[in-house]
Amino acid sequence: MQLTKAEEQVMQILWEMGEGLVKDVREKFDDPKPARNTVSTVIRILEKKGFVGHKDYGKVFVYYPLVMKKEYSGKQLFGLLHDYFNNSFPAMASYFAREKDLSIKDLEQLLEDTKMELAKRKKTD
């Protein structure tokens, strides 16, 4: 499921914090900080979407992520790959290489890092 920019901002904060009150989440925003009610509304929307859960201690709610950052970012990346690059990783990689003006050295390092990661994965399988 796709998140809005505001929802993603709140999730980034919750992922970083692990858990927190609405006021704690609000405090992590840069100035000018959004209104407390705005943050509270976004958190409740995230809860309805299944991204956030809470523990209640009387009238105090402590919110925490139900969806982990790695899971969400992976789905977003693979969605981008599917929707914009016809499921072609080489097409996506070459796009970013062009846009970021990567040098041959950068590309060789990327290839070497990928080879090492694949070799590690083979050893654990």
Z-matrix of the N, CA and C atoms (Angstrom, degrees):
N
C 1 1.449
C 2 1.529 1 109.09
N 3 1.299 2 115.04 1 138.84
C 4 1.454 3 121.95 2 -178.82
C 5 1.529 4 110.33 3 -82.83
N 6 1.311 5 116.22 4 138.72
C 7 1.461 6 121.19 5 176.02
C 8 1.516 7 110.06 6 -104.20
N 9 1.330 8 116.36 7 150.68
C 10 1.458 9 120.50 8 173.57
C 11 1.530 10 108.22 9 -73.91
N 12 1.316 11 116.25 10 169.37
C 13 1.467 12 120.36 11 178.65
C 14 1.533 13 110.80 12 -59.61
N 15 1.318 14 117.31 13 -44.00
C 16 1.474 15 120.91 14 179.74
C 17 1.526 16 110.74 15 -63.40
N 18 1.328 17 116.60 16 -42.15
C 19 1.463 18 120.04 17 179.27
C 20 1.520 19 111.02 18 -64.44
N 21 1.333 20 116.14 19 -41.13
C 22 1.467 21 119.85 20 178.50
C 23 1.524 22 111.21 21 -64.23
N 24 1.325 23 117.40 22 -38.88
C 25 1.464 24 120.42 23 178.19
C 26 1.527 25 110.57 24 -60.56
N 27 1.317 26 116.59 25 -45.27
C 28 1.466 27 120.48 26 179.40
C 29 1.527 28 110.01 27 -64.58
N 30 1.329 29 116.67 28 -42.21
C 31 1.472 30 119.37 29 179.63
C 32 1.524 31 110.87 30 -63.51
N 33 1.313 32 117.81 31 -40.54
C 34 1.476 33 120.44 32 178.27
C 35 1.528 34 109.78 33 -57.66
N 36 1.310 35 115.96 34 -42.20
C 37 1.469 36 120.78 35 179.68
C 38 1.523 37 110.53 36 -66.65
N 39 1.326 38 117.20 37 -46.30
C 40 1.473 39 119.93 38 179.29
C 41 1.530 40 111.57 39 -64.07
N 42 1.327 41 117.51 40 -38.55
C 43 1.465 42 119.74 41 176.64
C 44 1.524 43 110.60 42 -61.36
N 45 1.324 44 115.71 43 -41.17
C 46 1.464 45 120.66 44 179.95
C 47 1.537 46 111.28 45 -67.79
N 48 1.330 47 116.37 46 -43.58
C 49 1.462 48 121.57 47 -175.89
C 50 1.530 49 112.78 48 -79.63
N 51 1.326 50 116.47 49 -32.63
C 52 1.455 51 120.10 50 -174.16
C 53 1.515 52 111.54 51 92.17
N 54 1.320 53 116.91 52 -46.80
C 55 1.460 54 123.07 53 175.02
C 56 1.522 55 108.19 54 -165.47
N 57 1.332 56 115.19 55 161.10
C 58 1.461 57 117.65 56 178.33
C 59 1.512 58 112.73 57 177.96
N 60 1.308 59 113.81 58 165.61
C 61 1.457 60 122.46 59 174.62
C 62 1.529 61 108.83 60 -80.30
N 63 1.316 62 116.81 61 163.66
C 64 1.463 63 120.72 62 176.45
C 65 1.528 64 110.01 63 -54.54
N 66 1.348 65 116.75 64 -43.99
C 67 1.479 66 119.41 65 -178.51
C 68 1.538 67 111.46 66 -63.92
N 69 1.339 68 117.21 67 -33.76
C 70 1.470 69 120.61 68 178.10
C 71 1.533 70 110.51 69 -66.74
N 72 1.333 71 115.67 70 -43.04
C 73 1.468 72 120.67 71 178.69
C 74 1.521 73 109.32 72 -62.91
N 75 1.321 74 117.03 73 -46.08
C 76 1.466 75 122.38 74 -179.54
C 77 1.531 76 111.00 75 -58.76
N 78 1.315 77 116.68 76 -40.73
C 79 1.466 78 121.27 77 -178.60
C 80 1.529 79 113.12 78 -62.98
N 81 1.317 80 117.15 79 -25.40
C 82 1.469 81 121.22 80 -178.34
C 83 1.531 82 112.63 81 -77.96
N 84 1.335 83 117.60 82 -14.63
C 85 1.458 84 121.06 83 178.14
C 86 1.522 85 110.11 84 -72.54
N 87 1.335 86 115.15 85 149.21
C 88 1.458 87 120.11 86 173.08
C 89 1.518 88 108.86 87 -70.04
N 90 1.334 89 115.64 88 160.40
C 91 1.462 90 120.75 89 175.09
C 92 1.521 91 109.41 90 -75.96
N 93 1.275 92 120.41 91 143.24
C 94 1.458 93 126.45 92 -3.00
C 95 1.532 94 110.13 93 -76.80
N 96 1.306 95 115.82 94 131.65
C 97 1.454 96 122.52 95 -177.42
C 98 1.533 97 109.92 96 -72.97
N 99 1.337 98 115.71 97 145.29
C 100 1.468 99 117.44 98 175.87
C 101 1.527 100 110.03 99 -67.92
N 102 1.313 101 115.94 100 161.44
C 103 1.471 102 120.70 101 177.83
C 104 1.524 103 109.83 102 -64.73
N 105 1.326 104 115.51 103 150.16
C 106 1.465 105 120.70 104 179.48
C 107 1.525 106 110.59 105 -56.86
N 108 1.345 107 116.91 106 -42.13
C 109 1.466 108 121.09 107 179.81
C 110 1.522 109 111.95 108 -61.98
N 111 1.328 110 116.83 109 -35.72
C 112 1.465 111 121.00 110 178.83
C 113 1.526 112 109.80 111 -64.36
N 114 1.333 113 116.44 112 -47.72
C 115 1.467 114 120.73 113 179.64
C 116 1.522 115 109.69 114 -62.33
N 117 1.316 116 117.20 115 -43.43
C 118 1.458 117 122.01 116 179.18
C 119 1.531 118 111.10 117 -60.25
N 120 1.311 119 117.01 118 -43.19
C 121 1.468 120 121.64 119 179.37
C 122 1.519 121 110.99 120 -63.68
N 123 1.316 122 116.92 121 -44.77
C 124 1.472 123 120.99 122 179.55
C 125 1.530 124 110.14 123 -62.20
N 126 1.315 125 116.92 124 -42.62
C 127 1.470 126 120.44 125 178.90
C 128 1.528 127 110.53 126 -62.94
N 129 1.318 128 117.62 127 -41.75
C 130 1.478 129 120.15 128 178.95
C 131 1.527 130 111.00 129 -65.04
N 132 1.320 131 117.50 130 -36.60
C 133 1.470 132 121.44 131 176.26
C 134 1.535 133 109.26 132 -64.85
N 135 1.330 134 116.20 133 -44.15
C 136 1.468 135 120.23 134 177.90
C 137 1.525 136 111.19 135 -61.29
N 138 1.309 137 115.87 136 -35.33
C 139 1.457 138 120.63 137 178.19
C 140 1.538 139 109.95 138 -66.37
N 141 1.326 140 116.78 139 -43.77
C 142 1.471 141 120.74 140 178.44
C 143 1.528 142 111.32 141 -63.34
N 144 1.340 143 116.59 142 -34.00
C 145 1.462 144 121.31 143 179.36
C 146 1.532 145 112.18 144 -77.98
N 147 1.334 146 117.15 145 -9.00
C 148 1.457 147 120.60 146 178.70
C 149 1.516 148 115.13 147 87.48
N 150 1.335 149 117.00 148 15.04
C 151 1.462 150 121.26 149 179.86
C 152 1.525 151 112.45 150 -91.17
N 153 1.322 152 116.68 151 -24.10
C 154 1.463 153 122.23 152 -173.59
C 155 1.529 154 109.38 153 -131.49
N 156 1.317 155 115.72 154 143.07
C 157 1.449 156 122.09 155 172.55
C 158 1.516 157 108.83 156 -121.41
N 159 1.327 158 116.83 157 175.75
C 160 1.467 159 118.18 158 177.37
C 161 1.525 160 110.67 159 -147.78
N 162 1.300 161 113.54 160 156.09
C 163 1.468 162 122.68 161 170.51
C 164 1.523 163 104.65 162 -113.74
N 165 1.324 164 116.59 163 135.50
C 166 1.460 165 116.58 164 178.88
C 167 1.523 166 109.98 165 -112.12
N 168 1.302 167 112.78 166 136.47
C 169 1.458 168 122.99 167 177.44
C 170 1.523 169 106.25 168 -121.28
N 171 1.322 170 115.90 169 82.45
C 172 1.456 171 119.94 170 -174.04
C 173 1.509 172 109.07 171 71.85
N 174 1.317 173 115.81 172 -119.12
C 175 1.469 174 120.79 173 179.46
C 176 1.519 175 112.45 174 -94.16
N 177 1.318 176 117.31 175 2.52
C 178 1.465 177 121.68 176 -178.30
C 179 1.527 178 109.16 177 -101.57
N 180 1.335 179 115.82 178 126.74
C 181 1.465 180 121.23 179 178.05
C 182 1.524 181 109.05 180 -109.84
N 183 1.328 182 114.98 181 130.00
C 184 1.465 183 121.83 182 174.70
C 185 1.528 184 106.51 183 -107.67
N 186 1.310 185 116.17 184 119.95
C 187 1.466 186 122.16 185 -176.13
C 188 1.520 187 110.73 186 -97.52
N 189 1.337 188 115.59 187 148.53
C 190 1.462 189 121.67 188 179.89
C 191 1.534 190 108.45 189 -149.29
N 192 1.335 191 116.92 190 153.49
C 193 1.462 192 119.98 191 -179.56
C 194 1.528 193 111.52 192 -73.38
N 195 1.320 194 115.91 193 138.70
C 196 1.461 195 122.06 194 171.84
C 197 1.529 196 110.50 195 -97.90
N 198 1.329 197 115.72 196 -26.55
C 199 1.461 198 122.04 197 177.27
C 200 1.522 199 106.82 198 -104.29
N 201 1.314 200 116.79 199 126.83
C 202 1.454 201 121.18 200 -178.96
C 203 1.539 202 110.70 201 -78.98
N 204 1.304 203 115.49 202 152.13
C 205 1.460 204 121.82 203 -177.14
C 206 1.526 205 111.27 204 -58.66
N 207 1.325 206 116.92 205 -42.69
C 208 1.468 207 120.58 206 -178.39
C 209 1.528 208 110.59 207 -61.65
N 210 1.323 209 116.45 208 -41.47
C 211 1.467 210 121.34 209 179.30
C 212 1.530 211 110.57 210 -63.38
N 213 1.340 212 116.44 211 -48.23
C 214 1.461 213 120.56 212 -178.35
C 215 1.525 214 111.09 213 -65.53
N 216 1.326 215 117.40 214 -46.65
C 217 1.468 216 119.77 215 -177.16
C 218 1.524 217 110.68 216 -65.64
N 219 1.330 218 117.54 217 -35.41
C 220 1.462 219 120.36 218 177.02
C 221 1.517 220 111.57 219 -62.83
N 222 1.336 221 116.51 220 -44.84
C 223 1.469 222 120.16 221 179.06
C 224 1.526 223 110.86 222 -63.57
N 225 1.326 224 117.03 223 -39.52
C 226 1.457 225 120.59 224 179.69
C 227 1.523 226 110.81 225 -65.93
N 228 1.328 227 116.25 226 -43.05
C 229 1.460 228 120.65 227 -179.36
C 230 1.526 229 111.04 228 -64.62
N 231 1.340 230 116.62 229 -44.89
C 232 1.462 231 119.00 230 179.85
C 233 1.524 232 111.19 231 -69.41
N 234 1.329 233 117.51 232 -30.40
C 235 1.463 234 120.52 233 173.78
C 236 1.525 235 110.98 234 -65.01
N 237 1.310 236 116.24 235 -42.90
C 238 1.466 237 121.85 236 176.60
C 239 1.523 238 110.12 237 -60.74
N 240 1.321 239 116.64 238 -45.61
C 241 1.461 240 122.21 239 179.25
C 242 1.525 241 110.18 240 -59.16
N 243 1.333 242 116.55 241 -45.06
C 244 1.468 243 121.48 242 -178.84
C 245 1.527 244 111.77 243 -69.68
N 246 1.325 245 116.53 244 -49.51
C 247 1.461 246 121.09 245 -172.08
C 248 1.523 247 114.66 246 -74.42
N 249 1.326 248 117.54 247 -30.44
C 250 1.462 249 119.81 248 -173.51
C 251 1.521 250 115.32 249 -116.61
N 252 1.333 251 117.53 250 -14.23
C 253 1.467 252 119.62 251 -175.42
C 254 1.528 253 113.03 252 -130.23
N 255 1.345 254 117.20 253 21.94
C 256 1.469 255 122.00 254 177.82
C 257 1.525 256 113.39 255 49.81
N 258 1.326 257 115.91 256 38.55
C 259 1.472 258 121.70 257 -179.30
C 260 1.520 259 113.00 258 59.95
N 261 1.316 260 117.15 259 24.02
C 262 1.470 261 121.09 260 -179.64
C 263 1.524 262 109.78 261 -104.32
N 264 1.327 263 115.62 262 105.08
C 265 1.461 264 118.91 263 177.54
C 266 1.531 265 111.45 264 -62.62
N 267 1.358 266 119.09 265 -42.89
C 268 1.474 267 117.83 266 176.86
C 269 1.528 268 113.18 267 -56.89
N 270 1.339 269 117.26 268 -38.24
C 271 1.471 270 119.64 269 178.37
C 272 1.524 271 110.59 270 -64.52
N 273 1.345 272 116.50 271 -42.08
C 274 1.459 273 120.08 272 179.27
C 275 1.535 274 110.60 273 -66.56
N 276 1.321 275 116.25 274 -44.10
C 277 1.471 276 120.07 275 -179.38
C 278 1.527 277 110.90 276 -62.88
N 279 1.321 278 116.81 277 -42.43
C 280 1.468 279 118.35 278 -179.63
C 281 1.528 280 111.09 279 -68.13
N 282 1.328 281 117.18 280 -34.23
C 283 1.463 282 120.37 281 175.65
C 284 1.529 283 110.28 282 -59.58
N 285 1.335 284 116.58 283 -50.34
C 286 1.461 285 119.93 284 -178.87
C 287 1.526 286 111.60 285 -67.78
N 288 1.313 287 117.18 286 -33.83
C 289 1.470 288 120.13 287 176.91
C 290 1.526 289 110.04 288 -62.24
N 291 1.335 290 116.07 289 -42.75
C 292 1.474 291 120.09 290 178.31
C 293 1.522 292 111.07 291 -67.52
N 294 1.335 293 116.62 292 -47.96
C 295 1.463 294 121.25 293 -175.61
C 296 1.527 295 112.39 294 -65.81
N 297 1.314 296 117.09 295 -34.14
C 298 1.468 297 121.25 296 -179.18
C 299 1.520 298 111.63 297 -94.75
N 300 1.347 299 115.51 298 0.40
C 301 1.462 300 121.50 299 178.34
C 302 1.533 301 111.07 300 52.10
N 303 1.334 302 115.43 301 51.72
C 304 1.464 303 120.44 302 -179.33
C 305 1.521 304 110.47 303 -70.21
N 306 1.309 305 115.59 304 142.61
C 307 1.461 306 120.84 305 177.87
C 308 1.530 307 109.57 306 -82.12
N 309 1.314 308 116.10 307 167.20
C 310 1.469 309 121.23 308 175.49
C 311 1.527 310 109.08 309 -58.66
N 312 1.309 311 117.11 310 -39.19
C 313 1.466 312 120.95 311 179.23
C 314 1.536 313 110.63 312 -62.06
N 315 1.326 314 117.00 313 -42.91
C 316 1.467 315 121.15 314 177.52
C 317 1.525 316 110.85 315 -60.69
N 318 1.336 317 116.13 316 -44.59
C 319 1.458 318 120.65 317 -179.34
C 320 1.530 319 111.35 318 -66.03
N 321 1.333 320 116.71 319 -39.03
C 322 1.468 321 120.02 320 177.22
C 323 1.527 322 110.38 321 -64.52
N 324 1.330 323 117.06 322 -38.97
C 325 1.463 324 120.73 323 177.80
C 326 1.528 325 110.65 324 -65.03
N 327 1.311 326 116.54 325 -41.15
C 328 1.470 327 121.24 326 177.27
C 329 1.528 328 110.46 327 -60.50
N 330 1.326 329 116.56 328 -44.27
C 331 1.464 330 121.06 329 178.65
C 332 1.526 331 110.85 330 -63.41
N 333 1.317 332 116.97 331 -43.49
C 334 1.471 333 121.25 332 179.73
C 335 1.531 334 110.96 333 -64.66
N 336 1.320 335 117.39 334 -43.87
C 337 1.466 336 120.93 335 177.76
C 338 1.529 337 110.93 336 -60.78
N 339 1.324 338 116.18 337 -40.75
C 340 1.461 339 120.93 338 179.69
C 341 1.530 340 110.42 339 -65.35
N 342 1.314 341 116.96 340 -43.09
C 343 1.475 342 120.61 341 178.18
C 344 1.527 343 110.58 342 -60.51
N 345 1.320 344 116.87 343 -43.10
C 346 1.466 345 120.63 344 179.63
C 347 1.527 346 110.98 345 -64.16
N 348 1.309 347 116.75 346 -42.00
C 349 1.462 348 121.03 347 179.82
C 350 1.527 349 111.10 348 -63.92
N 351 1.330 350 116.70 349 -41.80
C 352 1.469 351 121.09 350 178.29
C 353 1.535 352 110.85 351 -65.93
N 354 1.319 353 116.61 352 -38.77
C 355 1.468 354 120.38 353 178.85
C 356 1.540 355 110.22 354 -64.74
N 357 1.327 356 116.99 355 -40.67
C 358 1.475 357 120.60 356 176.73
C 359 1.516 358 110.88 357 -61.25
N 360 1.310 359 115.34 358 -42.56
C 361 1.469 360 120.59 359 -177.90
C 362 1.534 361 110.88 360 -65.11
N 363 1.334 362 116.62 361 -38.90
C 364 1.464 363 120.69 362 178.87
C 365 1.519 364 110.79 363 -64.19
N 366 1.320 365 117.55 364 -37.20
C 367 1.462 366 121.59 365 -179.44
C 368 1.522 367 111.88 366 -66.47
N 369 1.346 368 117.60 367 -32.84
C 370 1.453 369 120.98 368 -178.55
C 371 1.528 370 112.72 369 -84.29
N 372 1.326 371 117.33 370 -16.37
C 373 1.486 372 120.74 371 179.63
C 374 1.499 373 112.78 372 -78.26
